[in-house]
Amino acid sequence: MLDAEKARKELKDILNQKEYRVYDESQGLLASWWDSAKEWIAKKLSALFPSVNISESAAGSILIFIMAVVLLLLALTAFLLFRNHRRNRSLRKQKPLQSMQELNWSFSKHLMEAEKLAGNGEYTGAVRHLFLAILLNFHEKSWLEARIWKTNWEYYEELRKENQKRAEQFYQLALFFDEVTYGERKIGKEEFVKFQSNIMKELNREEKGGKKSIEKG
């Protein structure tokens, strides 16, 4: 009897503690919110499908599904934002031109070198020369100024000031180049041919504009 009385007293003390009351109130608030949400879902569905009887359990299941979809979309958005941030940071860091020799070559010479490397299955090196070809071609068309110290992000910003569409196309090519050259992405013939095709489209694009010789420095 004394043990039962002692247990009741301890239980009463626990129930009177502030932490338990806060927890109990929060549980009640959550349950109230859940019931209100289910009721709202049920009303909306009943309005859309008046001939269908929407039960409380069905509304709860639909609400769980909606929450799962929202969480999935939030996770996907977070992933895409993180990936874009990492890519942009890499574009700001890496410099495509590594030597004066690469700068002094004509874009057509880079194209020939890319063709030679691709013929030997060296697709990483071929991608590099294809990208340098378009970079120097854009320089000759006065769309940007090629310099050893510049990053692809700086080239993108230059292009964006004159032509947003061209800048976005360059951005996509630069991302692929960056992943293959610095991200150690392994590619096969199919991916290379697709990249080569995109490069050639840009090289063959007709646009008015003067030409300039590449400065040494």
N, CA, C and O of each residue as an XYZ file, in Angstrom:
868
protein
N       0.826     -1.197      0.000
C       0.000      0.000      0.000
C       0.867      1.256      0.000
O       0.601      2.214     -0.726
N       1.894      1.229      0.819
C       2.796      2.362      0.885
C       3.519      2.550     -0.436
O       3.741      3.682     -0.866
N       3.895      1.430     -1.098
C       4.586      1.517     -2.388
C       3.675      2.112     -3.452
O       4.118      2.908     -4.280
N       2.386      1.723     -3.430
C       1.428      2.266     -4.409
C       1.231      3.759     -4.189
O       1.179      4.537     -5.142
N       1.122      4.149     -2.921
C       0.960      5.566     -2.598
C       2.189      6.367     -3.015
O       2.069      7.490     -3.505
N       3.370      5.783     -2.818
C       4.621      6.446     -3.188
C       4.717      6.600     -4.700
O       5.161      7.635     -5.197
N       4.299      5.568     -5.431
C       4.344      5.605     -6.893
C       3.408      6.682     -7.440
O       3.756      7.402     -8.376
N       2.183      6.786     -6.831
C       1.244      7.814     -7.272
C       1.805      9.212     -7.028
O       1.627     10.121     -7.840
N       2.483      9.364     -5.895
C       3.063     10.673     -5.561
C       4.172     11.038     -6.558
O       4.266     12.185     -6.995
N       5.015     10.045     -6.917
C       6.105     10.298     -7.868
C       5.542     10.642     -9.247
O       6.044     11.531     -9.934
N       4.482      9.913     -9.639
C       3.857     10.185    -10.930
C       3.271     11.594    -10.971
O       3.389     12.301    -11.971
N       2.627     11.995     -9.850
C       2.054     13.323     -9.764
C       3.131     14.389     -9.886
O       2.945     15.410    -10.548
N       4.286     14.129     -9.220
C       5.395     15.083     -9.290
C       5.895     15.222    -10.720
O       6.200     16.323    -11.179
N       5.976     14.086    -11.424
C       6.449     14.106    -12.812
C       5.508     14.910    -13.700
O       5.942     15.709    -14.530
N       4.196     14.680    -13.505
C       3.195     15.367    -14.319
C       3.174     16.860    -14.056
O       2.801     17.649    -14.924
N       3.580     17.243    -12.850
C       3.587     18.661    -12.487
C       4.854     19.383    -12.931
O       4.925     20.610    -12.869
N       5.851     18.629    -13.377
C       7.103     19.248    -13.792
C       6.887     20.060    -15.063
O       6.107     19.664    -15.928
N       7.571     21.188    -15.179
C       7.410     22.113    -16.307
C       7.757     21.447    -17.628
O       7.064     21.646    -18.626
N       8.838     20.647    -17.641
C       9.270     20.014    -18.880
C       8.191     19.095    -19.427
O       7.948     19.069    -20.633
N       7.542     18.339    -18.545
C       6.515     17.412    -19.000
C       5.296     18.177    -19.505
O       4.678     17.786    -20.496
N       4.954     19.263    -18.824
C       3.795     20.036    -19.255
C       4.017     20.649    -20.634
O       3.117     20.675    -21.473
N       5.243     21.143    -20.849
C       5.575     21.726    -22.156
C       5.500     20.660    -23.233
O       4.966     20.896    -24.317
N       6.046     19.465    -22.924
C       6.014     18.358    -23.878
C       4.575     17.957    -24.186
O       4.220     17.716    -25.340
N       3.755     17.887    -23.143
C       2.364     17.472    -23.321
C       1.603     18.507    -24.158
O       0.781     18.150    -25.002
N       1.885     19.792    -23.914
C       1.224     20.838    -24.675
C       1.646     20.813    -26.134
O       0.826     21.018    -27.028
N       2.929     20.560    -26.373
C       3.416     20.509    -27.752
C       2.819     19.322    -28.493
O       2.491     19.414    -29.676
N       2.683     18.190    -27.774
C       2.057     17.020    -28.381
C       0.609     17.316    -28.734
O       0.121     16.911    -29.788
N      -0.076     18.031    -27.838
C      -1.464     18.393    -28.100
C      -1.588     19.350    -29.281
O      -2.519     19.234    -30.078
N      -0.653     20.295    -29.398
C      -0.657     21.255    -30.495
C      -0.414     20.548    -31.825
O      -1.056     20.851    -32.830
N       0.533     19.590    -31.813
C       0.839     18.840    -33.029
C      -0.367     18.022    -33.476
O      -0.698     17.983    -34.661
N      -1.026     17.362    -32.504
C      -2.201     16.564    -32.827
C      -3.321     17.441    -33.362
O      -4.027     17.053    -34.293
N      -3.486     18.617    -32.781
C      -4.506     19.547    -33.227
C      -4.223     20.027    -34.648
O      -5.130     20.116    -35.476
N      -2.950     20.338    -34.920
C      -2.563     20.778    -36.258
C      -2.814     19.675    -37.274
O      -3.309     19.923    -38.373
N      -2.465     18.452    -36.889
C      -2.634     17.301    -37.792
C      -4.113     17.082    -38.111
O      -4.475     16.847    -39.264
N      -4.954     17.157    -37.100
C      -6.391     16.982    -37.315
C      -6.948     18.090    -38.212
O      -7.781     17.826    -39.079
N      -6.489     19.330    -38.005
C      -6.955     20.456    -38.821
C      -6.511     20.290    -40.271
O      -7.260     20.579    -41.205
N      -5.280     19.820    -40.436
C      -4.758     19.621    -41.793
C      -5.534     18.536    -42.522
O      -5.855     18.678    -43.702
N      -5.839     17.440    -41.809
C      -6.617     16.358    -42.422
C      -8.011     16.837    -42.793
O      -8.536     16.488    -43.850
N      -8.606     17.637    -41.921
C      -9.946     18.165    -42.184
C      -9.932     19.074    -43.410
O     -10.851     19.035    -44.229
N      -8.881     19.898    -43.536
C      -8.755     20.799    -44.676
C      -8.608     20.017    -45.970
O      -9.250     20.330    -46.973
N      -7.743     18.981    -45.938
C      -7.549     18.131    -47.115
C      -8.857     17.465    -47.506
O      -9.212     17.435    -48.685
N      -9.587     16.924    -46.512
C     -10.850     16.243    -46.775
C     -11.861     17.185    -47.423
O     -12.569     16.787    -48.348
N     -11.936     18.433    -46.948
C     -12.868     19.418    -47.501
C     -12.518     19.750    -48.947
O     -13.396     19.841    -49.806
N     -11.221     19.930    -49.206
C     -10.790     20.271    -50.564
C     -11.100     19.135    -51.529
O     -11.558     19.365    -52.648
N     -10.843     17.900    -51.083
C     -11.106     16.743    -51.947
C     -12.603     16.548    -52.167
O     -13.039     16.185    -53.259
N     -13.382     16.795    -51.116
C     -14.841     16.668    -51.236
C     -15.395     17.694    -52.211
O     -16.349     17.426    -52.941
N     -14.775     18.888    -52.214
C     -15.213     19.928    -53.146
C     -14.865     19.556    -54.587
O     -15.618     19.850    -55.515
N     -13.711     18.901    -54.758
C     -13.301     18.492    -56.095
C     -14.065     17.262    -56.576
O     -14.423     17.154    -57.749
N     -14.309     16.334    -55.642
C     -15.005     15.089    -55.987
C     -16.203     14.909    -55.049
O     -16.137     14.115    -54.111
N     -17.275     15.624    -55.288
C     -18.429     15.591    -54.373
C     -19.090     14.225    -54.263
O     -19.728     13.924    -53.253
N     -18.944     13.387    -55.301
C     -19.587     12.070    -55.267
C     -18.775     11.037    -54.492
O     -19.248      9.925    -54.255
N     -17.553     11.400    -54.096
C     -16.670     10.462    -53.382
C     -16.648     10.813    -51.908
O     -16.487     11.976    -51.537
N     -16.808      9.816    -51.083
C     -16.770     10.013    -49.631
C     -15.325      9.878    -49.134
O     -14.760      8.784    -49.143
N     -14.744     10.979    -48.708
C     -13.351     10.981    -48.248
C     -13.330     10.752    -46.746
O     -13.812     11.582    -45.974
N     -12.767      9.619    -46.337
C     -12.693      9.312    -44.912
C     -11.515     10.040    -44.275
O     -10.632     10.543    -44.970
N     -11.513     10.088    -42.947
C     -10.430     10.758    -42.210
C      -9.099     10.048    -42.426
O      -8.057     10.691    -42.551
N      -9.141      8.722    -42.468
C      -7.905      7.959    -42.664
C      -7.337      8.188    -44.058
O      -6.122      8.267    -44.241
N      -8.251      8.297    -45.061
C      -7.794      8.558    -46.430
C      -7.169      9.941    -46.520
O      -6.141     10.116    -47.174
N      -7.782     10.923    -45.870
C      -7.233     12.277    -45.863
C      -5.855     12.301    -45.205
O      -4.956     13.013    -45.651
N      -5.702     11.516    -44.140
C      -4.403     11.434    -43.465
C      -3.345     10.837    -44.370
O      -2.207     11.306    -44.388
N      -3.711      9.799    -45.128
C      -2.759      9.157    -46.046
C      -2.351     10.123    -47.155
O      -1.183     10.196    -47.535
N      -3.334     10.861    -47.666
C      -3.036     11.840    -48.721
C      -2.133     12.939    -48.194
O      -1.222     13.389    -48.889
N      -2.386     13.374    -46.960
C      -1.560     14.413    -46.352
C      -0.118     13.929    -46.189
O       0.824     14.683    -46.434
N       0.050     12.688    -45.781
C       1.403     12.124    -45.645
C       2.098     12.091    -46.997
O       3.284     12.401    -47.100
N       1.350     11.712    -48.041
C       1.924     11.669    -49.392
C       2.369     13.066    -49.841
O       3.451     13.230    -50.405
N       1.523     14.066    -49.584
C       1.859     15.436    -49.963
C       3.115     15.910    -49.238
O       3.983     16.544    -49.838
N       3.208     15.601    -47.951
C       4.382     15.993    -47.171
C       5.639     15.310    -47.695
O       6.711     15.914    -47.738
N       5.499     14.046    -48.092
C       6.649     13.309    -48.624
C       7.126     13.934    -49.930
O       8.328     14.059    -50.161
N       6.174     14.330    -50.792
C       6.524     14.966    -52.060
C       7.217     16.306    -51.816
O       8.211     16.625    -52.468
N       6.691     17.083    -50.878
C       7.294     18.380    -50.551
C       8.718     18.205    -50.032
O       9.623     18.937    -50.435
N       8.916     17.245    -49.146
C      10.257     16.987    -48.606
C      11.214     16.535    -49.704
O      12.386     16.912    -49.712
N      10.703     15.720    -50.635
C      11.524     15.256    -51.750
C      11.938     16.419    -52.639
O      13.088     16.499    -53.073
N      10.996     17.322    -52.909
C      11.299     18.489    -53.731
C      12.303     19.414    -53.044
O      13.190     19.971    -53.689
N      12.151     19.568    -51.729
C      13.097     20.399    -50.971
C      14.498     19.795    -51.012
O      15.487     20.510    -51.174
N      14.574     18.476    -50.865
C      15.873     17.792    -50.908
C      16.510     17.929    -52.288
O      17.714     18.158    -52.405
N      15.682     17.786    -53.342
C      16.197     17.923    -54.706
C      16.687     19.343    -54.965
O      17.731     19.544    -55.585
N      15.927     20.324    -54.487
C      16.330     21.724    -54.648
C      17.644     22.013    -53.933
O      18.516     22.697    -54.468
N      17.776     21.485    -52.720
C      19.011     21.677    -51.951
C      20.194     21.044    -52.671
O      21.284     21.614    -52.718
N      19.966     19.846    -53.237
C      21.041     19.152    -53.968
C      21.484     19.957    -55.191
O      22.680     20.113    -55.435
N      20.511     20.471    -55.960
C      20.832     21.235    -57.166
C      21.551     22.537    -56.821
O      22.485     22.938    -57.516
N      21.116     23.196    -55.748
C      21.784     24.423    -55.324
C      23.218     24.160    -54.898
O      24.124     24.929    -55.221
N      23.418     23.055    -54.161
C      24.772     22.695    -53.718
C      25.658     22.362    -54.909
O      26.815     22.778    -54.968
N      25.102     21.600    -55.867
C      25.893     21.222    -57.044
C      26.268     22.440    -57.875
O      27.408     22.559    -58.324
N      25.307     23.354    -58.083
C      25.595     24.564    -58.857
C      26.617     25.452    -58.158
O      27.472     26.060    -58.803
N      26.519     25.521    -56.817
C      27.487     26.310    -56.061
C      28.887     25.737    -56.217
O      29.854     26.475    -56.404
N      28.987     24.407    -56.137
C      30.296     23.761    -56.267
C      30.860     23.956    -57.669
O      32.055     24.205    -57.833
N      29.991     23.841    -58.690
C      30.437     24.036    -60.067
C      30.912     25.462    -60.298
O      31.972     25.683    -60.883
N      30.132     26.419    -59.841
C      30.498     27.818    -60.039
C      31.798     28.165    -59.325
O      32.606     28.950    -59.822
N      31.986     27.567    -58.150
C      33.227     27.812    -57.411
C      34.422     27.272    -58.190
O      35.496     27.872    -58.194
N      34.219     26.118    -58.858
C      35.295     25.535    -59.650
C      35.604     26.397    -60.867
O      36.768     26.573    -61.225
N      34.557     26.941    -61.509
C      34.762     27.808    -62.672
C      35.514     29.078    -62.293
O      36.261     29.633    -63.098
N      35.305     29.535    -61.050
C      35.997     30.737    -60.585
C      37.460     30.462    -60.256
O      38.274     31.382    -60.171
N      37.780     29.192    -60.075
C      39.109     28.820    -59.607
C      40.050     28.411    -60.744
O      41.215     28.806    -60.760
N      39.542     27.619    -61.694
C      40.394     27.027    -62.720
C      40.622     27.970    -63.899
O      39.722     28.700    -64.314
N      41.839     27.940    -64.427
C      42.213     28.756    -65.587
C      42.457     27.818    -66.766
O      43.363     26.987    -66.701
N      41.675     27.925    -67.842
C      41.801     26.975    -68.954
C      43.123     27.054    -69.700
O      43.664     26.025    -70.106
N      43.654     28.263    -69.888
C      44.944     28.419    -70.565
C      46.070     28.255    -69.548
O      46.156     29.002    -68.573
N      46.923     27.276    -69.788
C      47.976     26.965    -68.829
C      49.360     27.431    -69.259
O      50.283     27.457    -68.445
N      49.515     27.796    -70.521
C      50.843     28.200    -70.988
C      50.722     29.173    -72.160
O      49.660     29.289    -72.773
N      51.802     29.860    -72.462
C      51.834     30.773    -73.601
C      51.696     30.008    -74.906
O      51.132     30.520    -75.873
N      52.208     28.788    -74.936
C      52.099     27.984    -76.156
C      50.635     27.750    -76.525
O      50.252     27.863    -77.689
N      49.811     27.419    -75.501
C      48.387     27.211    -75.757
C      47.727     28.501    -76.234
O      46.815     28.471    -77.060
N      48.189     29.618    -75.717
C      47.630     30.913    -76.097
C      48.032     31.299    -77.515
O      47.253     31.917    -78.240
N      49.252     30.932    -77.910
C      49.781     31.322    -79.217
C      49.247     30.456    -80.355
O      49.271     30.867    -81.516
N      48.769     29.268    -80.025
C      48.206     28.418    -81.076
C      46.936     29.055    -81.637
O      46.193     29.723    -80.917
N      46.698     28.837    -82.932
C      45.433     29.277    -83.522
C      44.339     28.288    -83.113
O      44.629     27.159    -82.717
N      43.089     28.722    -83.213
C      42.011     27.807    -82.829
C      41.957     26.605    -83.762
O      41.573     25.515    -83.340
N      42.343     26.791    -85.046
C      42.337     25.665    -85.991
C      43.404     24.635    -85.632
O      43.217     23.441    -85.864
N      44.523     25.093    -85.069
C      45.561     24.151    -84.645
C      45.094     23.341    -83.443
O      45.401     22.154    -83.330
N      44.358     23.979    -82.553
C      43.784     23.253    -81.418
C      42.767     22.210    -81.900
O      42.672     21.120    -81.336
N      42.017     22.551    -82.938
C      41.056     21.599    -83.503
C      41.766     20.382    -84.081
O      41.325     19.249    -83.888
N      42.860     20.616    -84.787
C      43.623     19.499    -85.372
C      44.226     18.613    -84.281
O      44.252     17.389    -84.409
N      44.708     19.244    -83.207
C      45.279     18.474    -82.098
C      44.198     17.648    -81.406
O      44.438     16.510    -81.004
N      43.010     18.230    -81.271
C      41.894     17.506    -80.671
C      41.519     16.292    -81.516
O      41.253     15.215    -80.982
N      41.498     16.470    -82.833
C      41.177     15.363    -83.745
C      42.214     14.243    -83.632
O      41.875     13.059    -83.646
N      43.455     14.634    -83.523
C      44.550     13.664    -83.405
C      44.431     12.864    -82.099
O      44.549     11.639    -82.109
N      44.201     13.545    -80.995
C      44.089     12.871    -79.699
C      42.858     11.966    -79.648
O      42.909     10.861    -79.108
N      41.756     12.446    -80.216
C      40.531     11.644    -80.219
C      40.722     10.371    -81.037
O      40.186      9.319    -80.690
N      41.479     10.469    -82.115
C      41.763      9.292    -82.938
C      42.523      8.223    -82.185
O      42.424      7.036    -82.495
N      43.298      8.664    -81.171
C      44.048      7.724    -80.332
C      43.294      7.335    -79.062
O      43.827      6.639    -78.197
N      42.052      7.796    -78.964
C      41.252      7.462    -77.788
C      41.564      8.301    -76.576
O      41.112      7.987    -75.474
N      42.340      9.381    -76.756
C      42.694     10.254    -75.636
C      41.668     11.386    -75.554
O      41.941     12.521    -75.942
N      40.488     11.052    -75.042
C      39.376     11.990    -75.094
C      39.514     13.156    -74.107
O      39.007     14.247    -74.367
N      40.185     12.934    -72.998
C      40.369     14.030    -72.035
C      41.178     15.165    -72.639
O      40.801     16.333    -72.542
N      42.308     14.804    -73.271
C      43.134     15.812    -73.932
C      42.420     16.446    -75.109
O      42.583     17.635    -75.383
N      41.622     15.636    -75.808
C      40.882     16.150    -76.966
C      39.851     17.182    -76.539
O      39.672     18.200    -77.207
N      39.169     16.920    -75.423
C      38.191     17.881    -74.895
C      38.879     19.193    -74.557
O      38.348     20.269    -74.832
N      40.045     19.103    -73.970
C      40.778     20.320    -73.598
C      41.074     21.183    -74.829
O      40.842     22.392    -74.808
N      41.583     20.569    -75.892
C      41.938     21.341    -77.083
C      40.703     21.866    -77.817
O      40.743     22.947    -78.405
N      39.618     21.111    -77.783
C      38.372     21.616    -78.376
C      37.896     22.876    -77.660
O      37.482     23.850    -78.289
N      37.964     22.833    -76.336
C      37.509     23.987    -75.564
C      38.427     25.186    -75.788
O      37.954     26.316    -75.902
N      39.742     24.944    -75.853
C      40.659     26.052    -76.116
C      40.437     26.618    -77.509
O      40.644     27.808    -77.745
N      40.015     25.759    -78.430
C      39.735     26.220    -79.790
C      38.594     27.236    -79.791
O      38.690     28.286    -80.428
N      37.527     26.922    -79.081
C      36.396     27.858    -79.061
C      36.731     29.118    -78.269
O      36.252     30.206    -78.589
N      37.553     28.964    -77.239
C      37.967     30.128    -76.451
C      38.747     31.109    -77.320
O      38.499     32.314    -77.284
N      39.695     30.581    -78.104
C      40.512     31.451    -78.944
C      39.722     31.965    -80.148
O      39.983     33.062    -80.643
N      38.771     31.182    -80.608
C      37.907     31.650    -81.680
C      37.062     32.835    -81.229
O      36.895     33.804    -81.969
N      36.531     32.752    -80.011
C      35.768     33.866    -79.452
C      36.644     35.100    -79.270
O      36.193     36.235    -79.423
N      37.911     34.846    -78.939
C      38.847     35.965    -78.805
C      39.038     36.651    -80.157
O      39.028     37.880    -80.238
N      39.210     35.864    -81.211
C      39.412     36.425    -82.541
C      38.193     37.216    -83.013
O      38.314     38.165    -83.788
N      37.021     36.811    -82.533
C      35.791     37.516    -82.900
C      35.510     38.708    -81.983
O      34.485     39.379    -82.109
N      36.432     38.955    -81.065
C      36.321     40.077    -80.124
C      35.152     39.919    -79.157
O      34.629     40.917    -78.663
N      34.736     38.698    -78.879
C      33.653     38.442    -77.927
C      34.190     38.360    -76.502
O      33.449     38.557    -75.538
N      35.483     38.068    -76.377
C      36.158     38.049    -75.082
C      37.643     38.271    -75.318
O      38.100     38.271    -76.461
N      38.394     38.460    -74.246
C      39.841     38.617    -74.352
C      40.519     37.467    -73.619
O      40.420     37.352    -72.397
N      41.200     36.629    -74.366
C      41.859     35.452    -73.783
C      43.157     35.870    -73.091
O      44.008     36.541    -73.675
N      43.280     35.458    -71.844
C      44.484     35.729    -71.059
C      44.788     34.504    -70.184
O      43.874     33.807    -69.745
N      46.055     34.255    -69.941
C      46.454     33.092    -69.148
C      45.886     33.162    -67.734
O      45.544     32.130    -67.159
N      45.783     34.345    -67.175
C      45.375     34.493    -65.779
C      43.867     34.470    -65.575
O      43.406     34.502    -64.434
N      43.090     34.415    -66.646
C      41.643     34.462    -66.527
C      41.022     33.088    -66.304
O      41.517     32.070    -66.786
N      39.925     33.094    -65.561
C      39.164     31.868    -65.318
C      37.973     31.807    -66.270
O      37.620     32.798    -66.910
N      37.365     30.635    -66.352
C      36.189     30.494    -67.208
C      35.033     31.355    -66.715
O      34.203     31.800    -67.507
N      34.982     31.584    -65.421
C      33.921     32.435    -64.895
C      34.088     33.885    -65.406
O      33.102     34.562    -65.697
N      35.323     34.338    -65.507
C      35.579     35.679    -66.026
C      35.213     35.776    -67.502
O      34.680     36.790    -67.953
N      35.506     34.703    -68.257
C      35.103     34.685    -69.669
C      33.579     34.697    -69.790
O      33.021     35.383    -70.646
N      32.920     33.937    -68.931
C      31.455     33.893    -68.929
C      30.873     35.283    -68.657
O      29.920     35.699    -69.314
N      31.445     35.992    -67.693
C      30.972     37.332    -67.357
C      31.171     38.305    -68.530
O      30.332     39.169    -68.783
N      32.295     38.148    -69.238
C      32.539     38.999    -70.407
C      31.477     38.765    -71.479
O      30.926     39.709    -72.044
N      31.203     37.491    -71.745
C      30.220     37.147    -72.774
C      28.816     37.601    -72.371
O      28.026     38.028    -73.213
N      28.517     37.505    -71.080
C      27.176     37.832    -70.589
C      26.851     39.313    -70.799
O      25.687     39.677    -70.966
N      27.854     40.145    -70.792
C      27.630     41.580    -70.985
C      27.172     41.900    -72.407
O      26.486     42.896    -72.637
N      27.560     41.041    -73.363
C      27.244     41.295    -74.764
C      26.093     40.442    -75.283
O      25.252     40.921    -76.045
N      26.056     39.162    -74.866
C      25.051     38.249    -75.403
C      24.754     37.161    -74.369
O      25.575     36.270    -74.153
N      23.580     37.231    -73.728
C      23.231     36.311    -72.651
C      23.141     34.869    -73.148
O      23.600     33.948    -72.473
N      22.556     34.675    -74.319
C      22.394     33.322    -74.860
C      23.744     32.677    -75.132
O      23.965     31.518    -74.782
N      24.648     33.430    -75.756
C      25.971     32.897    -76.040
C      26.718     32.586    -74.743
O      27.436     31.590    -74.655
N      26.543     33.438    -73.750
C      27.196     33.225    -72.463
C      26.718     31.927    -71.816
O      27.520     31.178    -71.258
N      25.413     31.659    -71.890
C      24.873     30.433    -71.294
C      25.382     29.198    -72.022
O      25.659     28.177    -71.394
N      25.506     29.283    -73.335
C      26.032     28.156    -74.106
C      27.499     27.901    -73.751
O      27.928     26.756    -73.608
N      28.250     28.985    -73.614
C      29.645     28.861    -73.197
C      29.734     28.257    -71.795
O      30.602     27.427    -71.524
N      28.838     28.678    -70.916
C      28.818     28.189    -69.532
C      28.656     26.667    -69.501
O      29.350     25.987    -68.745
N      27.748     26.131    -70.313
C      27.524     24.686    -70.352
C      28.748     23.944    -70.893
O      29.111     22.883    -70.385
N      29.374     24.500    -71.910
C      30.591     23.897    -72.456
C      31.721     23.940    -71.423
O      32.491     22.990    -71.289
N      31.806     25.055    -70.702
C      32.853     25.208    -69.682
C      32.661     24.225    -68.537
O      33.640     23.707    -68.000
N      31.419     23.959    -68.156
C      31.150     22.996    -67.090
C      31.642     21.604    -67.486
O      32.289     20.918    -66.695
N      31.331     21.195    -68.715
C      31.757     19.878    -69.186
C      33.284     19.810    -69.246
O      33.888     18.839    -68.789
N      33.899     20.847    -69.813
C      35.361     20.911    -69.877
C      35.984     20.816    -68.488
O      36.968     20.105    -68.284
N      35.401     21.535    -67.544
C      35.920     21.552    -66.180
C      35.828     20.174    -65.526
O      36.772     19.732    -64.872
N      34.699     19.501    -65.699
C      34.505     18.176    -65.094
C      35.475     17.154    -65.679
O      36.008     16.310    -64.960
N      35.697     17.236    -66.988
C      36.590     16.275    -67.641
C      38.056     16.572    -67.327
O      38.839     15.658    -67.067
N      38.419     17.851    -67.353
C      39.825     18.236    -67.188
C      40.283     18.243    -65.737
O      41.377     17.771    -65.427
N      39.447     18.779    -64.842
C      39.850     18.929    -63.447
C      39.097     18.004    -62.489
O      39.586     17.698    -61.401
N      37.928     17.568    -62.888
C      37.137     16.702    -62.019
C      37.378     15.231    -62.251
O      36.750     14.385    -61.614
N      38.295     14.918    -63.171
C      38.671     13.537    -63.467
C      37.466     12.705    -63.911
O      37.366     11.519    -63.595
N      36.564     13.340    -64.641
C      35.424     12.617    -65.204
C      35.878     11.848    -66.429
O      36.437     12.429    -67.359
N      35.644     10.553    -66.437
C      36.029      9.712    -67.553
C      34.917      9.691    -68.597
O      33.756      9.439    -68.272
N      35.272      9.955    -69.844
C      34.266      9.943    -70.901
C      34.677      8.981    -72.009
O      35.852      8.652    -72.170
N      33.676      8.540    -72.768
C      33.915      7.674    -73.905
C      33.698      8.428    -75.206
O      33.525      9.647    -75.216
N      33.709      7.683    -76.299
C      33.591      8.290    -77.623
C      32.260      9.018    -77.795
O      32.214     10.100    -78.380
N      31.174      8.427    -77.286
C      29.851      9.011    -77.478
C      29.743     10.401    -76.854
O      29.249     11.334    -77.487
N      30.211     10.537    -75.598
C      30.167     11.842    -74.930
C      31.074     12.848    -75.610
O      30.744     14.029    -75.718
N      32.236     12.362    -76.073
C      33.167     13.259    -76.760
C      32.563     13.790    -78.053
O      32.643     14.985    -78.337
N      31.956     12.895    -78.839
C      31.365     13.300    -80.119
C      30.262     14.344    -79.900
O      30.133     15.291    -80.676
N      29.479     14.165    -78.846
C      28.420     15.133    -78.536
C      29.019     16.488    -78.184
O      28.532     17.521    -78.644
N      30.078     16.489    -77.367
C      30.752     17.741    -76.998
C      31.371     18.383    -78.233
O      31.281     19.596    -78.420
N      31.995     17.575    -79.068
C      32.613     18.078    -80.300
C      31.566     18.728    -81.208
O      31.814     19.771    -81.815
N      30.396     18.097    -81.290
C      29.315     18.639    -82.110
C      28.858     20.004    -81.594
O      28.622     20.921    -82.380
N      28.736     20.135    -80.277
C      28.330     21.414    -79.683
C      29.377     22.501    -79.912
O      29.041     23.661    -80.152
N      30.639     22.117    -79.834
C      31.723     23.070    -80.088
C      31.669     23.563    -81.533
O      31.775     24.762    -81.790
N      31.502     22.630    -82.473
C      31.497     22.993    -83.888
C      30.302     23.891    -84.228
O      30.404     24.769    -85.085
N      29.170     23.666    -83.551
C      28.016     24.539    -83.773
C      28.352     25.982    -83.425
O      27.988     26.912    -84.145
N      29.056     26.154    -82.302
C      29.421     27.503    -81.877
C      30.480     28.110    -82.785
O      30.450     29.309    -83.064
N      31.411     27.290    -83.244
C      32.457     27.795    -84.128
C      31.900     28.222    -85.480
O      32.399     29.166    -86.094
N      30.875     27.532    -85.937
C      30.297     27.824    -87.247
C      29.183     28.863    -87.202
O      28.614     29.219    -88.234
N      28.878     29.345    -86.009
C      27.801     30.327    -85.868
C      28.246     31.664    -86.469
O      29.277     32.222    -86.095
N      27.459     32.145    -87.384
C      27.793     33.409    -88.052
C      27.418     34.584    -87.156
O      26.316     34.641    -86.610
N      28.332     35.497    -87.020
C      28.059     36.682    -86.201
C      28.954     37.817    -86.684
O      30.133     37.601    -86.962
N      28.405     39.021    -86.786
C      29.217     40.153    -87.193
C      30.159     40.553    -86.071
O      29.822     40.441    -84.892
N      31.320     41.011    -86.441
C      32.267     41.464    -85.424
C      33.674     41.438    -85.972
O      34.009     40.613    -86.822
N      34.483     42.334    -85.488
C      35.847     42.406    -85.960
C      36.701     41.315    -85.374
O      36.281     40.619    -84.450
N      37.901     41.157    -85.903
C      38.846     40.181    -85.405
C      40.036     40.914    -84.814
O      40.334     42.055    -85.169
N      40.701     40.228    -83.908
C      41.917     40.814    -83.346
C      42.938     39.704    -83.163
O      42.569     38.559    -82.904
N      44.180     40.021    -83.290
C      45.226     39.022    -83.058
C      45.424     38.878    -81.572
O      45.230     39.829    -80.815
N      45.815     37.680    -81.147
C      45.996     37.419    -79.724
C      47.267     38.090    -79.219
O      48.357     37.878    -79.751
N      47.104     38.897    -78.189
C      48.249     39.586    -77.623
C      49.122     38.631    -76.844
O      48.636     37.672    -76.245
N      50.368     38.890    -76.855
C      51.341     38.040    -76.138
C      51.497     38.553    -74.730
O      52.390     39.355    -74.456
N      50.621     38.092    -73.806
C      50.755     38.498    -72.411
C      49.437     38.765    -71.826
O      49.344     39.122    -70.652
